[in-house]
Amino acid sequence: MSKVITFGEIMLRLAPIGYYRFVQSDVLGATFGGGEANVAVSLANFGLDVAFVTKLPKHEIGQAAVNSLRKYGVDTSLITRGGDRIGIYYLEKGASQRASKCIYDRAHSAIAEASREDFDWDKIFDGADWFHFTGITPALGANVVEICRDACKAAKARGIKISCDLNYRGKLWTREQARTAMTDLCQYVDVCIANEEDAKDVFGIEAANTDIHGGKLNHEGYKSVAKQLADTFGFEKVAITLRTSISANDNDWAAMLYDGAEYYFSKSYHVHIVDRVGGGDSFGAGLIYSLLSGKDCQSALEFAVAASCLKHSIEGDYNMVSVSEVEKLAGGDGSGRVQR
């Protein structure tokens, strides 16, 4: 069985029930999530051996975060304990033409104040086949950029495949900071995952004749983006998710994959959204699972897009679907009919 390591921040998510606005709600539901933690849960649900690495405080809220991962079979034995607080994010779900809102309260979290000495990468990568991180993690601070670099160097020295979801977050760092850090880290990456905005925000590479807000996506433009990314950094594969936002509730969802020679495009799904947070993470997890399982590029892409499509129907950050459910949708059964 393949072993995957993911590294990043897991946060406490506080959200009003349903579509209530922050100013309306007297009750906030509490769950956990975060880019690399979401990937880890998906992979565990797909049956892979996966460990999530981070730093969390020793108090009960930190333990609750650990427990949320253990519940789905993620190995938490490599998590460093210490620091004073866990990051928090507040989520207000959008509806119709009203956009969702995310407010961060993650400054001085345990992982943001972690040191390089907190992580023994020789131990962490023992027996590992794949390492995954996102651009959110180095955005937490210069110290975390160094930790990510240590991890990438250690993984590369062991011949471990490395994937990175660019995941630019303008609330965490500037485009210039992102470009400097990610240009350095991407030299180690084998599989790059991005969306229609990340390549532009981080590296200034954008698709021609595309209007992401007006719902116009140009496939030829994204071929150029993928090739520029691959040529610049030597990526083995570049995956780009393609989201057409009709409203906060309704999106069209697809993706493309470039393997250095051929371009592959998935089928497109019209999704009526229950919760879109973690959609990109579920795509990344589906792609990692598929590539480790030996699927060809088209099949890997279709599995990843189907997995992410299903995530949009599930409350919370985590994608709680099985391989068989994903394969059923990827195979063409998207009716949603009751299973009896």
C-alpha positions, 0 to 999 in steps of 0.5 A, a space after each residue: 500500500 502506498 504511503 502519503 505524507 501531507 504537511 500543513 495547518 489544520 484549523 477550527 472552522 466556525 460557521 453559522 448554521 445553513 445560510 445565516 449571515 455572521 451578524 444574524 447567527 447566535 450559534 456557530 457550528 464547529 468543525 475542523 479543516 485545512 488544505 493538507 488535512 482535507 487531502 489526508 482525510 480523502 486519501 484515508 477514505 480511499 484506503 491509502 496509508 496517509 499521515 498528516 504532519 503539523 504542530 498543534 497545542 496540547 490543550 483540548 481543542 488541539 486534541 479535538 483537531 487530532 481526533 477529527 483526523 483519527 476518526 477517518 483513519 489518518 495517522 496523527 502520530 507524527 504531529 508535533 504538540 506545542 504552542 499556544 493556539 490553533 488557527 481559526 477561520 469563520 465561514 459564511 456560506 454564500 447563496 445565489 449572487 451573494 458570495 461566501 466570506 471567509 475570515 481568518 484568525 490564525 496569527 500566532 498559531 502553533 504551526 505558524 510559530 513552529 521551528 525547523 527543529 520541530 520536524 524530523 523529516 528522516 523519521 517522517 518520510 520513512 517508507 513514504 511514497 508521496 509528499 503533498 503540501 500547498 501554497 497556503 503553508 509557506 504563506 504562514 511565515 518565513 519560518 514555515 517557508 524554511 520548514 517546507 524547503 527542508 521537507 521538499 529537500 528531504 523528500 527529493 533526496 529519497 526519491 519521493 514524489 512531491 505534489 503542490 497545490 499553489 493555492 494563493 491566499 491574498 489575505 496571508 501574503 503578497 503576490 511578490 512574497 508568494 512568487 519568491 517563496 513558491 519559485 524556490 519551492 517549486 523546483 522540487 515539485 513533480 506534480 503542480 495543481 492550480 486553479 484559474 487564478 493561482 498561476 496568474 497571482 503567483 507567477 504572472 502566467 494567465 490564460 488568454 481570452 478568459 473571464 473567470 468572473 463572467 464565466 468564460 473559460 478558454 481551453 487553449 489558453 489553459 494549455 498555454 498556462 500548463 505548458 509555461 508552468 511545466 517548462 519553467 519548473 520542470 513539472 512532470 504534470 500540471 493539473 488545472 481545475 476549471 470552475 465556471 461560477 454561475 452563482 454561489 450555489 451553482 458552478 460548472 466544474 471540470 479540469 485539465 491535465 498536462 503530462 509534458 506531451 499531451 493535454 487531457 480535459 475532463 467531462 464537465 459537471 454542473 454542481 449545485 453546491 452544499 459546501 464548496 470549501 475543500 473542493 480543490 483539496 478533494 481534486 488533489 487527493 483524487 489525483 494523487 490516489 489515481 496516479 499512485 494507483 497506476 491510472 492513465 492520465 485521462 482516467 486519473 483526471 476523471 477520477 479527481 474531478 468526480 471526487 471533487 464534484 461529490 465534495 461539493 455536496 458534503 458539509 464541512 471541509 472533509 470529502 467523505 466519499 469512497 472509491 466506489 462512489 467516485 468511480 460510479 460517478 466518473 463512469 457516467 452515473 450522475 443521476 443522484 437516484 436513491 440507492 436501495 
